[in-house]
Amino acid sequence: MSGYCFDCPFNPDHCNLKNCLSIDGHPRLVVVTNGKTPGPSIEVCRGDTIRVKVVNQLVDHGGLSIHWHGPHQVGTNWMDGVSMITQCPIPHATSFVYEFLAQPAGTHWWHAHSGFYRVDGMYGPLVVRKARENEKIAEFYDFDLSEHVMIVSDWTPYVGLQTYLAQTTASTLPPITQQTILINGRGRGREFTDDEGNVFYTPRSVFHVVSGFSYRFRIISSAIAACNIQVSIDGHLMLIIATDGSEIKPVSVNSFIMASGERYDFVVYASAVPASYLIRMTGLSTGCSYTGNALLCYGEAPCGEPTSKPLILPTPHRLFSSFPKEHYINTMPTYDVLNLLDTQALEEIYEDLETVNSTHYVTFSFVLKTVYEEGTTGNSFTVSVPKLNNVGFLFPSTPVLLQRPNDICEPHLNNTLMEECNITDCYCTHILKLKLGEVVELVIPNLSRNLVLDHPAHIHGQAVHIVGMGVFDGVPRTLEEVKQLDEEGKMLANL
C-alpha cells in the first residue's frame, strides 16, 4: 500500500484518494502504468488502429517491451512486443510507439514482456468490440459495460524477482507463504487493527447490476505462479459465451477454472434477491491455494458486507475448464465437469483446415533437478527447469526479426540432441520453422514426471482450433510412445 493512501483502511475514503494503491494492504514496491495498477483499459472497435506511445520511466533503468495478448498482428508482427524476439527492449528514458490493427474482436489484454514488470503490476485489459449485429451471442445479454471488465492476478508481499528466486532457484530466501488473488488490483491480504481492537481490511472491487437485466462480464487471468483459479458468484449461475476472445456455443455453469493468460466472457442474470454477493476466486494449483474475492451489488439494496453462500443448485455442480475432464476425477468427484470438447466455436471453420500439411510434436516438461553438496549424496536442494523438447529457452543477443541468431537449435530435428538434453541441462534459441500457408497440427504432450504442473500454452499472434485433449492412463509416456498412440488413432480428438 502506498503512502498516498494515508489513513486507509481505517478511513475508507482515503483508500479512494488519487494515487492511492491500496492493493492488498502490504507495503511493497509496485510497477505502475500511468500511475496505477492494473494499467489503463484499452477499449476499441474491431478494425480501429491502436496507437500507444510507451515511455520507459522505470526507476531500475531496465529495458521494457509491451506484448499485446490476443491481437493477430497480421502484417505487423514487429509490434508484438517481445524483447529480443520481435524488437529491442525500450531503453530507460526513451519511448517507442506501437501501432497495429484491432483484430480480432474479443477480450484480450496487454502486459510487460521483459523482466518481472508484469509480476509487479504492469498489465491491463484490451477489449476489442464489434457491432452487436455481427455477434452470434448478442441475444444472451443486455449490457456489455466497461466497468464489468475484470483482470485477476496472484500477488505476494515481495517483488517479482524475489518470488521467482525463492521458488525456482537454490536461493536461501524464505519461502513465499503470504499470497492474495487480486481482482482489478484490489484484495484483502493484510489485517489492520485499531487501538480499540477493531479489524479493518483494504477495499475489494465492486461490480454493480440492476435487477431484471443480464450483463456480459469479461475476465482475464494475469496469474503468474502456474495458478489456476476457480471463479464463482454466490447465488448466481454463469453463462459462458466466449473463451480467449472467440465466441462459443453457450454453456451454463456454477463455476469455471482459468489458467494464466486465459480469458472468459460470461453472462450474469441479475435475478437473485437484491443484496450483495461474493464473487469468489480460489487458487487450485500446487503453490496456489490462496483466495480472493470481489462484490456483486444490486442497485436496489445497500452495497455492503455480504452474507451470501456459494450456490448449491443445480446438482451436481457444473464446472467448466480448458483442462481435460480426467484431471478432476479425484479432486472433484461429484462435479459435472465440462471442457472445450463439450462446446464448439461459433465462427466458420474453413474446409482447407481439414487437410493437415505438417504435424509437429512439442513436448512440455517441468524437470526437478537435484543438486548435492560437493563430494556427498546427503545435503541437497532442488530447482525446477521448464523445457520444451527437452531444452530451456535462451534469448538471442539480437532480435530474431533483425538478424539470424547464432545459438539456434531445432531439437525436434535432432534426436541425439533431445536425448542428451533429457539427461543434462541444455539452453538455446529454440525455433520451429513453418512454411507459409501451411495447415499445421501441433501435438503438445506434457511429459513432466517428478514435477507435474498444469500449465497453459499461448502462441503469439495466432488463434488455434483445439481438436483434442486428454490424459494419459497414469503411466508416464515418452515422445515415441505419444507418436505411436497418435499414429494408431488413440489420441482423443474432436475433428
Buried (B, 14 or more C-beta within 10 A) or exposed (E): BBEBBEEBBEEEEBBEBEEBBBBBBBEBEBBBBEEBBBBBBBBBEBEEEBEBEBEBEBEEEBBBBBBBBBBBBEEBBBBBBBBBBBBBBBEBEEEBEBEBBBBBBBBBBBBBBBBBBBBBBBBBBBBBBBEEEEBBBBEBBBBBBEEBBBBBBBBBBBBBEBBBBBBEEEBEEEEBEEBBBBBBBBBBBBEBEEEEEEEBBBBBBBBBBEBEBBBBBBBBBBBBBBBBBBBBBBBBBBBBBBBBBBBBEBBBBBBBBBBBBBBBBBBBBBEBEBBBBBBBBBBBBBBBEBBBBBBBBBEEEEBEEBEBEEBEEEEEBBBBBBBBBBBBEEEBEEBBBBBBBEBEBBEEEEEEEEEEEEEBBBBBBBBEBEEEEEEEEEEEEEBBBBBBBBBBEBBBEEBBBEEEBEEBBBBBEEEEBBEBBBEEEBBBBBBBEEEEEEEBBBBBBBBBEEBEBBBBEBEBBEBEEBBBBBEBEEEEBEBEBBBEBBEEEEBEBEE
